[in-house]
C-alpha cells in the first residue's frame, strides 16, 4: 500500500509542477521574436504537456483511484477534494487547448495574462493538499 501512495504522490507532484510550468511557457510565446525561437518553444511546450504533465495526470488519477478503492476512504472532505481535482483536470485541458492555439498563432494574449494563469494552480493545489492533510469537517449542504 505504501508504494502505491508513494507513486501517487510522485505523479501528483509532477502533474502539479506541469500545471505551474505551462502558464510560464505560454507567457514566453509573447517574447519569442524569431521563427527559430517559436519552434524551440513549441517543442518544449508540447513535450512538457504531452510527455510529462499529461501522463503524470493520468497516473496520479489512476493511483489515487486505487488508493480510494483499497482504503475505502470516507468523509465529507473527500467529495470536496474530488471537486477540486476535477477543476485541476479542467485547467489541464485548458492548458492543452492553449498549447494548440499558441502553436497556430491564435489568441496571443499579453504576457501578464498567461502569468496570471499561475494563480489557478496556485489556488487549486494548496486546496487539495489542505483537504487531504487536514481532512476538515465540512458542513453538509441542506437538503
N, CA, C and O atoms as a GROMACS GRO file, in nm:
protein
  572
    1UNK      N    1   0.082  -0.120   0.000
    1UNK     CA    2   0.000   0.000   0.000
    1UNK      C    3   0.087   0.127   0.000
    1UNK      O    4   0.054   0.226  -0.065
    2UNK      N    5   0.196   0.121   0.074
    2UNK     CA    6   0.284   0.239   0.083
    2UNK      C    7   0.343   0.274  -0.053
    2UNK      O    8   0.360   0.392  -0.084
    3UNK      N    9   0.374   0.174  -0.134
    3UNK     CA   10   0.433   0.204  -0.265
    3UNK      C   11   0.331   0.268  -0.358
    3UNK      O   12   0.368   0.350  -0.443
    4UNK      N   13   0.205   0.232  -0.345
    4UNK     CA   14   0.101   0.297  -0.426
    4UNK      C   15   0.087   0.443  -0.385
    4UNK      O   16   0.074   0.532  -0.469
    5UNK      N   17   0.090   0.467  -0.254
    5UNK     CA   18   0.081   0.604  -0.205
    5UNK      C   19   0.202   0.685  -0.252
    5UNK      O   20   0.189   0.801  -0.291
    6UNK      N   21   0.321   0.624  -0.248
    6UNK     CA   22   0.442   0.692  -0.294
    6UNK      C   23   0.433   0.725  -0.443
    6UNK      O   24   0.471   0.835  -0.485
    7UNK      N   25   0.384   0.631  -0.522
    7UNK     CA   26   0.365   0.657  -0.665
    7UNK      C   27   0.264   0.769  -0.686
    7UNK      O   28   0.285   0.857  -0.770
    8UNK      N   29   0.155   0.765  -0.612
    8UNK     CA   30   0.052   0.869  -0.625
    8UNK      C   31   0.109   1.007  -0.596
    8UNK      O   32   0.085   1.102  -0.670
    9UNK      N   33   0.183   1.018  -0.488
    9UNK     CA   34   0.242   1.148  -0.451
    9UNK      C   35   0.342   1.192  -0.558
    9UNK      O   36   0.346   1.310  -0.593
   10UNK      N   37   0.423   1.100  -0.608
   10UNK     CA   38   0.521   1.133  -0.712
   10UNK      C   39   0.452   1.184  -0.838
   10UNK      O   40   0.489   1.289  -0.891
   11UNK      N   41   0.353   1.110  -0.885
   11UNK     CA   42   0.282   1.154  -1.007
   11UNK      C   43   0.208   1.285  -0.984
   11UNK      O   44   0.202   1.369  -1.073
   12UNK      N   45   0.153   1.302  -0.865
   12UNK     CA   46   0.082   1.426  -0.833
   12UNK      C   47   0.178   1.545  -0.834
   12UNK      O   48   0.144   1.652  -0.885
   13UNK      N   49   0.297   1.527  -0.778
   13UNK     CA   50   0.397   1.634  -0.779
   13UNK      C   51   0.437   1.673  -0.921
   13UNK      O   52   0.449   1.792  -0.952
   14UNK      N   53   0.457   1.574  -1.006
   14UNK     CA   54   0.495   1.602  -1.145
   14UNK      C   55   0.381   1.674  -1.217
   14UNK      O   56   0.405   1.771  -1.289
   15UNK      N   57   0.259   1.627  -1.197
   15UNK     CA   58   0.144   1.690  -1.261
   15UNK      C   59   0.128   1.835  -1.215
   15UNK      O   60   0.109   1.925  -1.297
   16UNK      N   61   0.135   1.856  -1.084
   16UNK     CA   62   0.120   1.992  -1.030
   16UNK      C   63   0.231   2.083  -1.080
   16UNK      O   64   0.206   2.200  -1.111
   17UNK      N   65   0.353   2.032  -1.089
   17UNK     CA   66   0.463   2.112  -1.144
   17UNK      C   67   0.432   2.152  -1.287
   17UNK      O   68   0.459   2.264  -1.328
   18UNK      N   69   0.374   2.059  -1.364
   18UNK     CA   70   0.335   2.090  -1.501
   18UNK      C   71   0.228   2.197  -1.507
   18UNK      O   72   0.231   2.283  -1.595
   19UNK      N   73   0.132   2.191  -1.415
   19UNK     CA   74   0.026   2.292  -1.413
   19UNK      C   75   0.082   2.431  -1.382
   19UNK      O   76   0.031   2.531  -1.432
   20UNK      N   77   0.186   2.438  -1.300
   20UNK     CA   78   0.250   2.566  -1.271
   20UNK      C   79   0.341   2.610  -1.386
   20UNK      O   80   0.353   2.730  -1.414
   21UNK      N   81   0.404   2.514  -1.454
   21UNK     CA   82   0.503   2.544  -1.558
   21UNK      C   83   0.439   2.590  -1.690
   21UNK      O   84   0.494   2.675  -1.759
   22UNK      N   85   0.324   2.534  -1.723
   22UNK     CA   86   0.262   2.564  -1.852
   22UNK      C   87   0.233   2.713  -1.872
   22UNK      O   88   0.265   2.765  -1.978
   23UNK      N   89   0.173   2.785  -1.775
   23UNK     CA   90   0.150   2.928  -1.796
   23UNK      C   91   0.280   3.006  -1.820
   23UNK      O   92   0.281   3.103  -1.896
   24UNK      N   93   0.387   2.965  -1.755
   24UNK     CA   94   0.517   3.029  -1.780
   24UNK      C   95   0.563   3.009  -1.922
   24UNK      O   96   0.616   3.101  -1.986
   25UNK      N   97   0.544   2.889  -1.973
   25UNK     CA   98   0.579   2.863  -2.113
   25UNK      C   99   0.489   2.944  -2.207
   25UNK      O  100   0.535   2.997  -2.307
   26UNK      N  101   0.360   2.953  -2.173
   26UNK     CA  102   0.269   3.031  -2.257
   26UNK      C  103   0.312   3.177  -2.263
   26UNK      O  104   0.304   3.240  -2.368
   27UNK      N  105   0.357   3.230  -2.151
   27UNK     CA  106   0.397   3.370  -2.149
   27UNK      C  107   0.520   3.394  -2.234
   27UNK      O  108   0.541   3.505  -2.284
   28UNK      N  109   0.602   3.293  -2.250
   28UNK     CA  110   0.724   3.306  -2.331
   28UNK      C  111   0.692   3.325  -2.480
   28UNK      O  112   0.774   3.378  -2.554
   29UNK      N  113   0.573   3.280  -2.522
   29UNK     CA  114   0.536   3.297  -2.663
   29UNK      C  115   0.534   3.443  -2.704
   29UNK      O  116   0.568   3.476  -2.818
   30UNK      N  117   0.494   3.531  -2.614
   30UNK     CA  118   0.486   3.673  -2.649
   30UNK      C  119   0.625   3.734  -2.663
   30UNK      O  120   0.640   3.840  -2.725
   31UNK      N  121   0.727   3.671  -2.606
   31UNK     CA  122   0.864   3.722  -2.615
   31UNK      C  123   0.940   3.663  -2.735
   31UNK      O  124   1.040   3.719  -2.778
   32UNK      N  125   0.892   3.551  -2.788
   32UNK     CA  126   0.961   3.485  -2.899
   32UNK      C  127   0.948   3.572  -3.025
   32UNK      O  128   0.838   3.600  -3.070
   33UNK      N  129   1.060   3.612  -3.079
   33UNK     CA  130   1.060   3.703  -3.195
   33UNK      C  131   1.090   3.633  -3.327
   33UNK      O  132   1.036   3.671  -3.431
   34UNK      N  133   1.174   3.531  -3.324
   34UNK     CA  134   1.214   3.466  -3.448
   34UNK      C  135   1.138   3.334  -3.466
   34UNK      O  136   1.079   3.281  -3.372
   35UNK      N  137   1.141   3.285  -3.586
   35UNK     CA  138   1.077   3.157  -3.616
   35UNK      C  139   1.145   3.046  -3.537
   35UNK      O  140   1.080   2.954  -3.488
   36UNK      N  141   1.277   3.054  -3.527
   36UNK     CA  142   1.352   2.953  -3.453
   36UNK      C  143   1.313   2.952  -3.305
   36UNK      O  144   1.297   2.846  -3.246
   37UNK      N  145   1.299   3.070  -3.244
   37UNK     CA  146   1.258   3.078  -3.103
   37UNK      C  147   1.120   3.017  -3.083
   37UNK      O  148   1.096   2.943  -2.988
   38UNK      N  149   1.029   3.049  -3.173
   38UNK     CA  150   0.893   2.993  -3.164
   38UNK      C  151   0.895   2.842  -3.182
   38UNK      O  152   0.822   2.770  -3.113
   39UNK      N  153   0.977   2.794  -3.274
   39UNK     CA  154   0.986   2.650  -3.297
   39UNK      C  155   1.040   2.578  -3.173
   39UNK      O  156   0.987   2.474  -3.134
   40UNK      N  157   1.145   2.632  -3.114
   40UNK     CA  158   1.201   2.572  -2.992
   40UNK      C  159   1.100   2.575  -2.878
   40UNK      O  160   1.086   2.478  -2.804
   41UNK      N  161   1.031   2.686  -2.866
   41UNK     CA  162   0.929   2.699  -2.762
   41UNK      C  163   0.815   2.600  -2.785
   41UNK      O  164   0.762   2.542  -2.691
   42UNK      N  165   0.778   2.583  -2.910
   42UNK     CA  166   0.673   2.488  -2.945
   42UNK      C  167   0.714   2.347  -2.903
   42UNK      O  168   0.632   2.273  -2.848
   43UNK      N  169   0.838   2.309  -2.928
   43UNK     CA  170   0.887   2.176  -2.892
   43UNK      C  171   0.883   2.156  -2.740
   43UNK      O  172   0.836   2.054  -2.691
   44UNK      N  173   0.934   2.255  -2.667
   44UNK     CA  174   0.938   2.245  -2.520
   44UNK      C  175   0.797   2.240  -2.463
   44UNK      O  176   0.768   2.160  -2.374
   45UNK      N  177   0.709   2.326  -2.513
   45UNK     CA  178   0.572   2.331  -2.462
   45UNK      C  179   0.500   2.200  -2.490
   45UNK      O  180   0.436   2.144  -2.401
   46UNK      N  181   0.510   2.154  -2.612
   46UNK     CA  182   0.442   2.030  -2.650
   46UNK      C  183   0.496   1.911  -2.570
   46UNK      O  184   0.418   1.829  -2.520
   47UNK      N  185   0.628   1.902  -2.557
   47UNK     CA  186   0.688   1.792  -2.481
   47UNK      C  187   0.644   1.798  -2.335
   47UNK      O  188   0.608   1.696  -2.276
   48UNK      N  189   0.648   1.917  -2.276
   48UNK     CA  190   0.610   1.931  -2.135
   48UNK      C  191   0.466   1.888  -2.111
   48UNK      O  192   0.436   1.824  -2.011
   49UNK      N  193   0.378   1.924  -2.205
   49UNK     CA  194   0.238   1.891  -2.187
   49UNK      C  195   0.210   1.744  -2.218
   49UNK      O  196   0.147   1.673  -2.139
   50UNK      N  197   0.257   1.697  -2.335
   50UNK     CA  198   0.222   1.563  -2.382
   50UNK      C  199   0.302   1.452  -2.315
   50UNK      O  200   0.247   1.347  -2.280
   51UNK      N  201   0.431   1.474  -2.296
   51UNK     CA  202   0.517   1.367  -2.246
   51UNK      C  203   0.538   1.369  -2.095
   51UNK      O  204   0.578   1.269  -2.037
   52UNK      N  205   0.511   1.483  -2.030
   52UNK     CA  206   0.536   1.491  -1.886
   52UNK      C  207   0.406   1.512  -1.808
   52UNK      O  208   0.366   1.425  -1.730
   53UNK      N  209   0.339   1.625  -1.829
   53UNK     CA  210   0.224   1.660  -1.745
   53UNK      C  211   0.104   1.567  -1.767
   53UNK      O  212   0.041   1.524  -1.671
   54UNK      N  213   0.073   1.535  -1.892
   54UNK     CA  214  -0.046   1.452  -1.918
   54UNK      C  215  -0.032   1.309  -1.865
   54UNK      O  216  -0.123   1.260  -1.799
   55UNK      N  217   0.079   1.240  -1.892
   55UNK     CA  218   0.093   1.106  -1.833
   55UNK      C  219   0.092   1.110  -1.680
   55UNK      O  220   0.035   1.022  -1.616
   56UNK      N  221   0.156   1.212  -1.623
   56UNK     CA  222   0.156   1.224  -1.477
   56UNK      C  223   0.014   1.244  -1.424
   56UNK      O  224  -0.021   1.188  -1.320
   57UNK      N  225  -0.066   1.323  -1.494
   57UNK     CA  226  -0.205   1.346  -1.453
   57UNK      C  227  -0.283   1.215  -1.455
   57UNK      O  228  -0.354   1.182  -1.360
   58UNK      N  229  -0.271   1.142  -1.564
   58UNK     CA  230  -0.344   1.015  -1.576
   58UNK      C  231  -0.300   0.917  -1.468
   58UNK      O  232  -0.383   0.852  -1.405
   59UNK      N  233  -0.170   0.906  -1.448
   59UNK     CA  234  -0.119   0.812  -1.348
   59UNK      C  235  -0.153   0.856  -1.205
   59UNK      O  236  -0.176   0.771  -1.119
   60UNK      N  237  -0.157   0.986  -1.179
   60UNK     CA  238  -0.197   1.036  -1.047
   60UNK      C  239  -0.343   1.000  -1.020
   60UNK      O  240  -0.378   0.960  -0.909
   61UNK      N  241  -0.426   1.014  -1.121
   61UNK     CA  242  -0.569   0.982  -1.104
   61UNK      C  243  -0.589   0.831  -1.088
   61UNK      O  244  -0.670   0.788  -1.007
   62UNK      N  245  -0.516   0.752  -1.165
   62UNK     CA  246  -0.528   0.606  -1.154
   62UNK      C  247  -0.481   0.558  -1.016
   62UNK      O  248  -0.552   0.482  -0.950
   63UNK      N  249  -0.363   0.603  -0.974
   63UNK     CA  250  -0.314   0.558  -0.843
   63UNK      C  251  -0.401   0.612  -0.730
   63UNK      O  252  -0.420   0.544  -0.629
   64UNK      N  253  -0.455   0.732  -0.746
   64UNK     CA  254  -0.548   0.784  -0.646
   64UNK      C  255  -0.674   0.701  -0.638
   64UNK      O  256  -0.726   0.676  -0.529
   65UNK      N  257  -0.724   0.658  -0.753
   65UNK     CA  258  -0.843   0.572  -0.755
   65UNK      C  259  -0.815   0.438  -0.689
   65UNK      O  260  -0.900   0.385  -0.618
   66UNK      N  261  -0.697   0.383  -0.712
   66UNK     CA  262  -0.659   0.257  -0.646
   66UNK      C  263  -0.654   0.276  -0.495
   66UNK      O  264  -0.701   0.191  -0.419
   67UNK      N  265  -0.599   0.388  -0.451
   67UNK     CA  266  -0.594   0.417  -0.307
   67UNK      C  267  -0.734   0.429  -0.247
   67UNK      O  268  -0.760   0.379  -0.138
   68UNK      N  269  -0.823   0.495  -0.318
   68UNK     CA  270  -0.961   0.509  -0.269
   68UNK      C  271  -1.025   0.372  -0.256
   68UNK      O  272  -1.090   0.342  -0.155
   69UNK      N  273  -1.008   0.289  -0.357
   69UNK     CA  274  -1.067   0.155  -0.354
   69UNK      C  275  -1.006   0.070  -0.243
   69UNK      O  276  -1.078   0.001  -0.171
   70UNK      N  277  -0.874   0.076  -0.229
   70UNK     CA  278  -0.804  -0.010  -0.132
   70UNK      C  279  -0.828   0.032   0.012
   70UNK      O  280  -0.826  -0.053   0.102
   71UNK      N  281  -0.850   0.160   0.037
   71UNK     CA  282  -0.862   0.207   0.175
   71UNK      C  283  -1.004   0.246   0.214
   71UNK      O  284  -1.028   0.282   0.329
   72UNK      N  285  -1.096   0.240   0.122
   72UNK     CA  286  -1.236   0.278   0.150
   72UNK      C  287  -1.244   0.415   0.217
   72UNK      O  288  -1.304   0.429   0.324
   73UNK      N  289  -1.185   0.514   0.155
   73UNK     CA  290  -1.182   0.649   0.209
   73UNK      C  291  -1.324   0.702   0.222
   73UNK      O  292  -1.407   0.687   0.132
   74UNK      N  293  -1.350   0.765   0.336
   74UNK     CA  294  -1.480   0.825   0.361
   74UNK      C  295  -1.460   0.961   0.426
   74UNK      O  296  -1.352   0.992   0.476
   75UNK      N  297  -1.563   1.039   0.426
   75UNK     CA  298  -1.558   1.169   0.490
   75UNK      C  299  -1.617   1.275   0.399
   75UNK      O  300  -1.618   1.261   0.277
   76UNK      N  301  -1.666   1.380   0.461
   76UNK     CA  302  -1.727   1.489   0.386
   76UNK      C  303  -1.622   1.563   0.304
   76UNK      O  304  -1.654   1.622   0.201
   77UNK      N  305  -1.496   1.562   0.348
   77UNK     CA  306  -1.388   1.630   0.278
   77UNK      C  307  -1.360   1.565   0.143
   77UNK      O  308  -1.313   1.631   0.050
   78UNK      N  309  -1.388   1.434   0.131
   78UNK     CA  310  -1.349   1.361   0.010
   78UNK      C  311  -1.422   1.410  -0.116
   78UNK      O  312  -1.356   1.429  -0.218
   79UNK      N  313  -1.555   1.430  -0.115
   79UNK     CA  314  -1.620   1.485  -0.235
   79UNK      C  315  -1.568   1.624  -0.270
   79UNK      O  316  -1.558   1.660  -0.388
   80UNK      N  317  -1.534   1.702  -0.167
   80UNK     CA  318  -1.477   1.835  -0.193
   80UNK      C  319  -1.342   1.821  -0.262
   80UNK      O  320  -1.310   1.897  -0.353
   81UNK      N  321  -1.263   1.725  -0.219
   81UNK     CA  322  -1.132   1.701  -0.282
   81UNK      C  323  -1.151   1.657  -0.428
   81UNK      O  324  -1.079   1.704  -0.516
   82UNK      N  325  -1.247   1.570  -0.452
   82UNK     CA  326  -1.273   1.526  -0.589
   82UNK      C  327  -1.317   1.642  -0.678
   82UNK      O  328  -1.282   1.648  -0.796
   83UNK      N  329  -1.393   1.734  -0.621
   83UNK     CA  330  -1.434   1.852  -0.696
   83UNK      C  331  -1.312   1.936  -0.735
   83UNK      O  332  -1.302   1.980  -0.849
   84UNK      N  333  -1.223   1.958  -0.642
   84UNK     CA  334  -1.104   2.039  -0.670
   84UNK      C  335  -1.013   1.968  -0.770
   84UNK      O  336  -0.956   2.033  -0.857
   85UNK      N  337  -0.999   1.836  -0.757
   85UNK     CA  338  -0.920   1.760  -0.854
   85UNK      C  339  -0.984   1.771  -0.992
   85UNK      O  340  -0.913   1.780  -1.093
   86UNK      N  341  -1.116   1.769  -0.998
   86UNK     CA  342  -1.186   1.787  -1.127
   86UNK      C  343  -1.153   1.924  -1.187
   86UNK      O  344  -1.135   1.936  -1.308
   87UNK      N  345  -1.147   2.025  -1.103
   87UNK     CA  346  -1.110   2.159  -1.152
   87UNK      C  347  -0.965   2.160  -1.203
   87UNK      O  348  -0.934   2.229  -1.300
   88UNK      N  349  -0.878   2.083  -1.138
   88UNK     CA  350  -0.740   2.069  -1.188
   88UNK      C  351  -0.739   2.003  -1.326
   88UNK      O  352  -0.663   2.043  -1.413
   89UNK      N  353  -0.823   1.902  -1.344
   89UNK     CA  354  -0.833   1.835  -1.474
   89UNK      C  355  -0.881   1.933  -1.580
   89UNK      O  356  -0.828   1.936  -1.691
   90UNK      N  357  -0.982   2.014  -1.547
   90UNK     CA  358  -1.031   2.113  -1.644
   90UNK      C  359  -0.925   2.216  -1.677
   90UNK      O  360  -0.914   2.259  -1.792
   91UNK      N  361  -0.846   2.258  -1.579
   91UNK     CA  362  -0.736   2.351  -1.607
   91UNK      C  363  -0.632   2.284  -1.696
   91UNK      O  364  -0.575   2.347  -1.785
   92UNK      N  365  -0.606   2.156  -1.671
   92UNK     CA  366  -0.512   2.081  -1.754
   92UNK      C  367  -0.561   2.078  -1.899
   92UNK      O  368  -0.484   2.098  -1.992
   93UNK      N  369  -0.689   2.053  -1.917
   93UNK     CA  370  -0.746   2.052  -2.052
   93UNK      C  371  -0.738   2.190  -2.116
   93UNK      O  372  -0.711   2.201  -2.235
   94UNK      N  373  -0.762   2.293  -2.037
   94UNK     CA  374  -0.748   2.430  -2.088
   94UNK      C  375  -0.605   2.455  -2.136
   94UNK      O  376  -0.583   2.516  -2.240
   95UNK      N  377  -0.508   2.407  -2.058
   95UNK     CA  378  -0.367   2.423  -2.098
   95UNK      C  379  -0.340   2.351  -2.231
   95UNK      O  380  -0.268   2.402  -2.316
   96UNK      N  381  -0.398   2.233  -2.247
   96UNK     CA  382  -0.382   2.161  -2.374
   96UNK      C  383  -0.439   2.239  -2.491
   96UNK      O  384  -0.381   2.241  -2.600
   97UNK      N  385  -0.552   2.302  -2.468
   97UNK     CA  386  -0.613   2.385  -2.572
   97UNK      C  387  -0.524   2.505  -2.604
   97UNK      O  388  -0.509   2.542  -2.720
   98UNK      N  389  -0.466   2.565  -2.500
   98UNK     CA  390  -0.376   2.679  -2.521
   98UNK      C  391  -0.252   2.637  -2.599
   98UNK      O  392  -0.203   2.713  -2.682
   99UNK      N  393  -0.201   2.517  -2.574
   99UNK     CA  394  -0.084   2.467  -2.649
   99UNK      C  395  -0.116   2.468  -2.798
   99UNK      O  396  -0.037   2.518  -2.878
  100UNK      N  397  -0.230   2.413  -2.834
  100UNK     CA  398  -0.269   2.407  -2.975
  100UNK      C  399  -0.291   2.547  -3.031
  100UNK      O  400  -0.244   2.577  -3.141
  101UNK      N  401  -0.361   2.632  -2.958
  101UNK     CA  402  -0.388   2.768  -3.005
  101UNK      C  403  -0.259   2.847  -3.026
  101UNK      O  404  -0.243   2.914  -3.128
  102UNK      N  405  -0.168   2.838  -2.932
  102UNK     CA  406  -0.043   2.914  -2.944
  102UNK      C  407   0.043   2.861  -3.058
  102UNK      O  408   0.111   2.939  -3.125
  103UNK      N  409   0.040   2.732  -3.079
  103UNK     CA  410   0.114   2.676  -3.193
  103UNK      C  411   0.060   2.728  -3.325
  103UNK      O  412   0.135   2.746  -3.422
  104UNK      N  413  -0.070   2.753  -3.330
  104UNK     CA  414  -0.134   2.804  -3.451
  104UNK      C  415  -0.131   2.956  -3.459
  104UNK      O  416  -0.184   3.014  -3.554
  105UNK      N  417  -0.069   3.020  -3.362
  105UNK     CA  418  -0.060   3.166  -3.362
  105UNK      C  419  -0.188   3.236  -3.321
  105UNK      O  420  -0.204   3.355  -3.347
  106UNK      N  421  -0.279   3.164  -3.258
  106UNK     CA  422  -0.407   3.220  -3.217
  106UNK      C  423  -0.401   3.267  -3.072
  106UNK      O  424  -0.324   3.213  -2.991
  107UNK      N  425  -0.481   3.364  -3.040
  107UNK     CA  426  -0.502   3.410  -2.903
  107UNK      C  427  -0.370   3.440  -2.832
  107UNK      O  428  -0.345   3.392  -2.722
  108UNK      N  429  -0.287   3.521  -2.896
  108UNK     CA  430  -0.161   3.561  -2.837
  108UNK      C  431  -0.186   3.674  -2.738
  108UNK      O  432  -0.170   3.792  -2.772
  109UNK      N  433  -0.226   3.638  -2.619
  109UNK     CA  434  -0.253   3.738  -2.516
  109UNK      C  435  -0.122   3.800  -2.468
  109UNK      O  436  -0.014   3.750  -2.497
  110UNK      N  437  -0.136   3.908  -2.396
  110UNK     CA  438  -0.020   3.971  -2.336
  110UNK      C  439   0.043   3.874  -2.236
  110UNK      O  440  -0.021   3.781  -2.188
  111UNK      N  441   0.166   3.898  -2.209
  111UNK     CA  442   0.243   3.811  -2.120
  111UNK      C  443   0.179   3.800  -1.982
  111UNK      O  444   0.176   3.692  -1.923
  112UNK      N  445   0.128   3.912  -1.930
  112UNK     CA  446   0.072   3.910  -1.795
  112UNK      C  447  -0.050   3.820  -1.785
  112UNK      O  448  -0.077   3.765  -1.678
  113UNK      N  449  -0.127   3.805  -1.895
  113UNK     CA  450  -0.243   3.716  -1.893
  113UNK      C  451  -0.201   3.574  -1.861
  113UNK      O  452  -0.260   3.507  -1.776
  114UNK      N  453  -0.096   3.527  -1.930
  114UNK     CA  454  -0.050   3.391  -1.907
  114UNK      C  455   0.014   3.376  -1.770
  114UNK      O  456   0.000   3.272  -1.705
  115UNK      N  457   0.084   3.478  -1.725
  115UNK     CA  458   0.144   3.470  -1.592
  115UNK      C  459   0.036   3.468  -1.484
  115UNK      O  460   0.054   3.406  -1.379
  116UNK      N  461  -0.075   3.536  -1.508
  116UNK     CA  462  -0.186   3.534  -1.412
  116UNK      C  463  -0.251   3.394  -1.404
  116UNK      O  464  -0.313   3.361  -1.303
  117UNK      N  465  -0.235   3.315  -1.509
  117UNK     CA  466  -0.290   3.179  -1.506
  117UNK      C  467  -0.224   3.093  -1.397
  117UNK      O  468  -0.281   2.992  -1.356
  118UNK      N  469  -0.107   3.132  -1.351
  118UNK     CA  470  -0.040   3.060  -1.244
  118UNK      C  471  -0.125   3.063  -1.116
  118UNK      O  472  -0.112   2.976  -1.030
  119UNK      N  473  -0.211   3.162  -1.105
  119UNK     CA  474  -0.300   3.171  -0.988
  119UNK      C  475  -0.396   3.053  -0.979
  119UNK      O  476  -0.436   3.014  -0.870
  120UNK      N  477  -0.432   2.996  -1.093
  120UNK     CA  478  -0.528   2.884  -1.092
  120UNK      C  479  -0.469   2.764  -1.017
  120UNK      O  480  -0.529   2.720  -0.919
  121UNK      N  481  -0.354   2.710  -1.060
  121UNK     CA  482  -0.298   2.600  -0.980
  121UNK      C  483  -0.251   2.649  -0.843
  121UNK      O  484  -0.243   2.572  -0.748
  122UNK      N  485  -0.219   2.778  -0.834
  122UNK     CA  486  -0.178   2.834  -0.706
  122UNK      C  487  -0.288   2.830  -0.601
  122UNK      O  488  -0.261   2.836  -0.481
  123UNK      N  489  -0.411   2.821  -0.645
  123UNK     CA  490  -0.526   2.808  -0.554
  123UNK      C  491  -0.567   2.660  -0.542
  123UNK      O  492  -0.592   2.611  -0.432
  124UNK      N  493  -0.574   2.591  -0.656
  124UNK     CA  494  -0.624   2.453  -0.655
  124UNK      C  495  -0.532   2.356  -0.582
  124UNK      O  496  -0.578   2.274  -0.502
  125UNK      N  497  -0.403   2.363  -0.608
  125UNK     CA  498  -0.309   2.266  -0.549
  125UNK      C  499  -0.305   2.277  -0.396
  125UNK      O  500  -0.318   2.174  -0.329
  126UNK      N  501  -0.288   2.396  -0.339
  126UNK     CA  502  -0.291   2.402  -0.192
  126UNK      C  503  -0.426   2.361  -0.132
  126UNK      O  504  -0.431   2.308  -0.022
  127UNK      N  505  -0.533   2.386  -0.206
  127UNK     CA  506  -0.665   2.345  -0.156
  127UNK      C  507  -0.674   2.194  -0.147
  127UNK      O  508  -0.725   2.141  -0.048
  128UNK      N  509  -0.627   2.123  -0.250
  128UNK     CA  510  -0.627   1.977  -0.246
  128UNK      C  511  -0.540   1.928  -0.130
  128UNK      O  512  -0.578   1.838  -0.055
  129UNK      N  513  -0.422   1.987  -0.117
  129UNK     CA  514  -0.333   1.945  -0.008
  129UNK      C  515  -0.398   1.968   0.128
  129UNK      O  516  -0.390   1.882   0.216
  130UNK      N  517  -0.463   2.082   0.146
  130UNK     CA  518  -0.530   2.110   0.272
  130UNK      C  519  -0.641   2.008   0.299
  130UNK      O  520  -0.654   1.957   0.410
  131UNK      N  521  -0.721   1.979   0.196
  131UNK     CA  522  -0.831   1.884   0.215
  131UNK      C  523  -0.779   1.745   0.252
  131UNK      O  524  -0.837   1.678   0.337
  132UNK      N  525  -0.671   1.702   0.187
  132UNK     CA  526  -0.617   1.568   0.213
  132UNK      C  527  -0.548   1.561   0.349
  132UNK      O  528  -0.566   1.464   0.423
  133UNK      N  529  -0.470   1.662   0.381
  133UNK     CA  530  -0.392   1.657   0.505
  133UNK      C  531  -0.475   1.690   0.629
  133UNK      O  532  -0.458   1.628   0.733
  134UNK      N  533  -0.564   1.789   0.619
  134UNK     CA  534  -0.643   1.830   0.735
  134UNK      C  535  -0.771   1.748   0.751
  134UNK      O  536  -0.823   1.734   0.862
  135UNK      N  537  -0.821   1.693   0.640
  135UNK     CA  538  -0.948   1.621   0.641
  135UNK      C  539  -1.052   1.696   0.726
  135UNK      O  540  -1.105   1.642   0.823
  136UNK      N  541  -1.081   1.820   0.686
  136UNK     CA  542  -1.169   1.902   0.769
  136UNK      C  543  -1.313   1.850   0.770
  136UNK      O  544  -1.358   1.785   0.676
  137UNK      N  545  -1.382   1.881   0.876
  137UNK     CA  546  -1.523   1.851   0.885
  137UNK      C  547  -1.597   1.966   0.819
  137UNK      O  548  -1.612   2.074   0.877
  138UNK      N  549  -1.642   1.942   0.700
  138UNK     CA  550  -1.710   2.047   0.623
  138UNK      C  551  -1.860   2.038   0.648
  138UNK      O  552  -1.912   1.928   0.668
  139UNK      N  553  -1.928   2.150   0.647
  139UNK     CA  554  -2.074   2.146   0.667
  139UNK      C  555  -2.141   2.081   0.547
  139UNK      O  556  -2.106   2.105   0.432
  140UNK      N  557  -2.238   1.998   0.576
  140UNK     CA  558  -2.314   1.933   0.470
  140UNK      C  559  -2.417   2.031   0.415
  140UNK      O  560  -2.478   2.106   0.491
  141UNK      N  561  -2.436   2.031   0.282
  141UNK     CA  562  -2.541   2.118   0.227
  141UNK      C  563  -2.678   2.069   0.273
  141UNK      O  564  -2.703   1.949   0.284
  142UNK      N  565  -2.766   2.164   0.300
  142UNK     CA  566  -2.901   2.129   0.345
  142UNK      C  567  -2.981   2.073   0.229
  142UNK      O  568  -2.971   2.121   0.116
  143UNK      N  569  -3.060   1.973   0.257
  143UNK     CA  570  -3.141   1.910   0.154
  143UNK      C  571  -3.270   1.985   0.135
  143UNK      O  572  -3.352   1.946   0.052
   0.00000   0.00000   0.00000
